[in-house]
Amino acid sequence: MRKTLEKASNFIDGINEAIGKGVSWLTTILVILICGDVAARYLFNTSSAGWVELEWHIFSFIFLLGAAYALKHDKHVRVDVFYQNFSPKEQALVNLLGSLLFLIPFCIIIIQASLRFTYNAYIINEGSPDPGGLPFRFIVKGAIPIGFFLLLLQAISLALRSLLMLTESTTEHA
């Protein structure tokens, strides 16, 4: 049973590691786009709603699709006032309870709500209301359920690893 849980956690970690590394390249693209936009604005006195929207779309992809990667590497925001002084087992208990009681249910709620949101944008072929803005807004809206699904998977991996940590000494002595 323990090996199965470890394999499941490793599989999830592998998915989010690959996606996180891929998404990290979007930061380079975003920097290039922003520099190009700034240069066009100051050198040629021109700007485009489409360029600005593309910048925030890419930022959205980075944030939404990279959140699970951040959780996997423990680089997410946390109030460490007490947590940093906890033993590894106490940290595992906090991670397990936090995942099961807060993160997993929150991800499920966001996924359910955002699927309808994304579907409606697709059905009406929603685009930007701004002249020169981008079409196909459902693509960026689709990143919401995908990003939260990846976060849900990583929360499951965190819960599994925490459970394994908490049961480690009991299985070794049994």
C-alpha positions in Angstrom: 0.0 0.0 0.0 2.8 2.4 0.9 4.6 1.8 -2.4 1.3 2.5 -4.3 0.8 5.9 -2.4 4.5 6.8 -3.1 4.1 6.0 -6.8 0.9 8.0 -7.1 2.6 11.0 -5.4 5.6 10.7 -7.6 3.4 10.5 -10.7 1.6 13.7 -9.7 4.9 15.4 -8.8 6.3 14.4 -12.2 3.3 16.0 -14.0 3.5 19.3 -12.1 7.3 19.4 -12.4 7.1 19.1 -16.2 4.3 21.6 -16.5 6.1 24.0 -14.1 9.3 23.9 -16.1 7.4 24.5 -19.3 5.4 27.3 -17.8 8.6 28.9 -16.6 9.5 29.7 -20.2 6.4 31.9 -20.4 8.2 34.3 -18.0 10.8 34.9 -20.6 8.2 35.4 -23.3 6.3 37.8 -21.0 9.5 39.9 -20.3 10.1 40.2 -24.1 6.5 41.2 -24.7 6.6 43.8 -22.0 9.9 45.2 -23.2 8.6 45.3 -26.8 5.4 47.1 -25.6 7.3 49.6 -23.6 9.7 50.3 -26.5 6.8 50.7 -28.9 5.1 53.1 -26.5 8.2 55.3 -25.9 10.0 55.0 -29.2 7.1 55.0 -31.6 4.3 56.5 -29.5 2.1 53.5 -30.2 0.4 50.8 -28.2 -2.1 48.0 -28.7 -4.9 46.6 -26.6 -4.0 43.2 -28.0 -0.4 43.4 -26.7 -1.5 44.5 -23.3 -4.1 41.7 -23.1 -1.6 39.2 -24.3 0.7 40.2 -21.5 -2.0 39.7 -18.8 -3.1 36.4 -20.5 0.5 35.1 -20.3 0.8 36.3 -16.7 -2.5 34.4 -15.9 -1.1 31.2 -17.5 2.1 31.6 -15.4 0.2 32.2 -12.2 -2.5 29.5 -12.7 -0.5 26.8 -14.3 2.6 27.4 -12.0 0.7 27.3 -8.7 1.0 23.6 -8.4 4.7 23.7 -9.2 5.1 26.3 -6.4 3.2 24.1 -3.9 5.3 21.1 -5.0 8.5 23.0 -4.2 7.1 24.6 -1.0 7.5 28.1 -2.5 3.9 29.2 -1.9 2.9 31.8 0.6 2.5 30.5 4.1 2.5 32.2 7.5 5.5 30.4 9.1 5.3 32.0 12.6 4.6 28.6 14.1 5.1 26.1 11.3 8.9 26.7 11.0 9.3 25.6 14.6 7.3 22.4 14.2 8.9 19.0 13.9 8.7 17.3 10.5 5.8 15.1 11.8 3.9 18.2 13.1 4.5 19.9 9.8 3.2 16.8 8.0 0.0 16.9 10.2 -0.5 20.6 9.4 0.0 19.9 5.7 -2.4 16.9 5.8 -5.1 18.7 7.6 -4.7 21.9 5.5 -4.9 19.9 2.3 -7.9 17.8 3.3 -9.9 20.5 5.0 -9.0 23.6 3.0 -7.0 23.2 -0.2 -8.7 20.2 -1.8 -12.3 21.4 -1.1 -11.4 24.9 -2.3 -9.9 23.5 -5.6 -13.0 21.4 -6.2 -15.3 24.5 -5.7 -13.2 26.6 -8.0 -13.0 23.9 -10.7 -16.8 23.4 -10.6 -17.5 27.1 -10.8 -14.9 27.9 -13.5 -16.0 25.1 -15.8 -19.4 26.8 -16.4 -17.6 30.2 -16.7 -15.2 28.8 -19.3 -17.9 26.9 -21.2 -20.1 30.0 -21.5 -17.1 32.0 -22.8 -16.6 29.3 -25.4 -20.3 29.1 -26.4 -20.6 32.8 -27.0 -17.1 33.0 -28.6 -16.2 35.7 -26.0 -13.5 38.1 -27.1 -12.2 41.3 -25.7 -14.6 44.2 -25.5 -11.7 46.6 -26.4 -11.0 47.5 -30.0 -7.9 45.6 -31.1 -8.3 43.2 -28.2 -7.8 39.5 -28.4 -10.5 37.0 -29.4 -11.0 33.6 -27.8 -11.1 34.7 -24.2 -12.2 31.1 -23.3 -8.6 30.1 -23.7 -7.4 32.2 -20.8 -10.6 31.4 -18.8 -9.9 27.7 -19.5 -6.6 28.0 -17.6 -8.6 28.5 -14.4 -10.0 25.0 -14.1 -6.8 23.5 -15.6 -4.7 25.4 -13.1 -6.9 24.4 -10.1 -7.0 20.8 -11.3 -3.2 20.7 -11.3 -3.2 22.4 -7.8 -5.8 19.8 -6.7 -3.5 17.0 -7.9 -0.5 18.5 -6.1 -2.7 18.9 -2.9 -3.4 15.2 -3.1 0.3 14.5 -3.5 1.1 16.7 -0.5 -1.6 14.9 1.5 -0.2 11.5 0.5 3.3 12.5 1.4 2.2 13.9 4.7 0.3 10.7 5.5 3.3 8.6 4.6 5.4 10.8 6.9 3.0 10.5 9.8 2.7 6.7 9.4 6.5 6.2 8.8 7.5 5.3 12.3 4.5 3.1 13.0 5.1 0.9 9.9 8.9 0.6 10.7 8.2 -0.7 14.2 5.3 -3.0 13.3 
